[in-house]
Amino acid sequence: MEIRLDWLGCATFRLTLGETVVFLDAYMDRVPTAPKVGLSAKDVRRADFVLVGHAHFDHIAGAELIARNTGARIIGSHESCRVMREQDVAANQLLPSQGGERHRLAADVTVRVFPSLHSCTWTTGSLSAMEASTGDLGLCEDERAGVAARQGLGSTIGRRAETGDSAANDLRAHLATAIGSGQTGGPLAYLIETPQGSIFWQDTSGCWTGVLRELRPDVAILAAAGRGNLDGEPIQGSLADFIRIEAELLQPRTIVLGHHDNWMPPVTPEGGTDVSPIRTALAGSLPAAKLLEPGYMEGTLLLG
């Protein structure tokens, strides 16, 4: 069995495992000013499963089209499945999960589901968060809400739209119609196990260290955006530090990054996040690990 990976922008990937096609998230139809990834959700004709990391629009949107057009089953949180039911996805295509489940994807391929955490987006106005950040520990919900109001995504878009920024207005219109939920639903991480090896995937920069410590995947696909959430608190350091910690816990042979392109202009950096600090951190910490940096739709051979 050859296992190939197509990156489809943001944290969305397509895994082809022999004859089985699995989408990891489904957000390909982005704001018009974002780079095109080479595939639209409505044009997907082969899919057996869609794994949804969490219910925000930039992860779940498109899953409803794939499911309705191909019959693919969706594995996701109860909130993700609720959103899909609202989009007329049949109940027998939904596999609600919260962590601890194991699902069969093919005769010799299974996926284990684990609880995860969302990045601490309320702590910073930057989605790249490559500069080291400290503080924000132990804040109550009302204190977090105050930080979010001052630094949040909505404020950034609003300020830019008020200046006549056409990209900001395009993004505002996109968000008004995007399918998804304001709630994460409890982010999930997945370990896909095959005869050729295992693949860990998560779509946001958060983790429970106790979960990751024992997994030992061959391949780790890690989100590279926002302020890392380490066991429920913002990391005291940079995003590169956070990914280094995850990699040290997982000890994969191969690492792939996601969520680091210019997926939401004008908020995300032009050209995407500068990942050179991540390269440096991984080279110093796991020198034997290979960092793959595929472009869109390249069909990269992962295992096999």
Secondary structure as the mmCIF struct_conf table of DSSP 4:
data_model
#
loop_
_struct_conf.conf_type_id
_struct_conf.id
_struct_conf.beg_label_comp_id
_struct_conf.beg_label_asym_id
_struct_conf.beg_label_seq_id
_struct_conf.end_label_comp_id
_struct_conf.end_label_asym_id
_struct_conf.end_label_seq_id
STRN STRN1 ILE A 3 TRP A 7
BEND BEND1 GLY A 9 GLY A 9
TURN_TY1_P TURN_TY1_P1 CYS A 10 ALA A 11
STRN STRN2 PHE A 13 LEU A 17
TURN_TY1_P TURN_TY1_P2 GLY A 18 GLU A 19
STRN STRN3 THR A 20 LEU A 24
BEND BEND2 ASP A 29 ASP A 29
TURN_TY1_P TURN_TY1_P3 PRO A 32 THR A 33
BEND BEND3 ALA A 34 ALA A 34
HELX_LH_PP_P HELX_LH_PP_P1 PRO A 35 LYS A 36
BEND BEND4 GLY A 38 GLY A 38
HELX_RH_3T_P HELX_RH_3T_P1 ALA A 41 ASP A 43
BEND BEND5 ASP A 48 ASP A 48
STRN STRN4 PHE A 49 LEU A 51
BEND BEND6 GLY A 53 GLY A 53
BEND BEND7 ALA A 55 HIS A 56
HELX_RH_AL_P HELX_RH_AL_P1 PHE A 57 ILE A 60
TURN_TY1_P TURN_TY1_P4 ALA A 61 GLY A 62
HELX_RH_AL_P HELX_RH_AL_P2 ALA A 63 THR A 70
STRN STRN5 ARG A 73 GLY A 76
HELX_RH_AL_P HELX_RH_AL_P3 HIS A 78 GLU A 86
TURN_TY1_P TURN_TY1_P5 GLN A 87 ASP A 88
HELX_RH_3T_P HELX_RH_3T_P2 ALA A 91 GLN A 93
STRN STRN6 LEU A 94 PRO A 96
BEND BEND8 GLY A 99 GLY A 100
STRN STRN7 ARG A 102 ALA A 106
TURN_TY1_P TURN_TY1_P6 ALA A 107 ASP A 108
STRN STRN8 VAL A 109 PRO A 115
HELX_RH_3T_P HELX_RH_3T_P3 THR A 121 THR A 123
BEND BEND9 GLY A 125 GLY A 125
BEND BEND10 LEU A 127 SER A 128
BEND BEND11 GLU A 131 GLU A 131
STRN STRN9 SER A 133 SER A 133
TURN_TY1_P TURN_TY1_P7 LEU A 137 GLY A 138
HELX_RH_AL_P HELX_RH_AL_P4 GLU A 141 GLN A 151
HELX_RH_AL_P HELX_RH_AL_P5 LEU A 153 GLU A 162
TURN_TY1_P TURN_TY1_P8 THR A 163 GLY A 164
HELX_RH_AL_P HELX_RH_AL_P6 SER A 166 THR A 177
BEND BEND12 GLY A 180 GLY A 180
BEND BEND13 GLY A 182 GLN A 183
BEND BEND14 GLY A 186 GLY A 186
STRN STRN10 LEU A 188 THR A 194
TURN_TY1_P TURN_TY1_P9 PRO A 195 GLN A 196
STRN STRN11 GLY A 197 TRP A 201
BEND BEND15 ASP A 203 SER A 205
STRN STRN12 GLY A 206 CYS A 207
HELX_RH_AL_P HELX_RH_AL_P7 THR A 209 LEU A 212
TURN_TY1_P TURN_TY1_P10 ARG A 213 LEU A 215
BEND BEND16 ASP A 218 ASP A 218
STRN STRN13 VAL A 219 ALA A 223
BEND BEND17 GLY A 226 ARG A 227
STRN STRN14 ASN A 229 LEU A 230
TURN_TY1_P TURN_TY1_P11 ASP A 231 GLY A 232
STRN STRN15 GLU A 233 PRO A 234
BEND BEND18 GLN A 236 GLN A 236
STRN STRN16 GLY A 237 GLY A 237
HELX_RH_AL_P HELX_RH_AL_P8 LEU A 239 LEU A 250
BEND BEND19 ARG A 253 ARG A 253
STRN STRN17 THR A 254 GLY A 258
BEND BEND20 HIS A 259 HIS A 259
BEND BEND21 ASP A 261 ASN A 262
BEND BEND22 MET A 264 MET A 264
TURN_TY1_P TURN_TY1_P12 PRO A 265 VAL A 267
BEND BEND23 THR A 268 THR A 268
HELX_LH_PP_P HELX_LH_PP_P2 PRO A 269 PRO A 269
TURN_TY1_P TURN_TY1_P13 GLU A 270 GLY A 271
HELX_RH_AL_P HELX_RH_AL_P9 SER A 276 SER A 285
TURN_TY1_P TURN_TY1_P14 PRO A 287 ALA A 288
BEND BEND24 ALA A 289 ALA A 289
STRN STRN18 LYS A 290 LEU A 292
STRN STRN19 TYR A 296 TYR A 296
TURN_TY1_P TURN_TY1_P15 MET A 297 MET A 297
STRN STRN20 THR A 300 LEU A 303
#
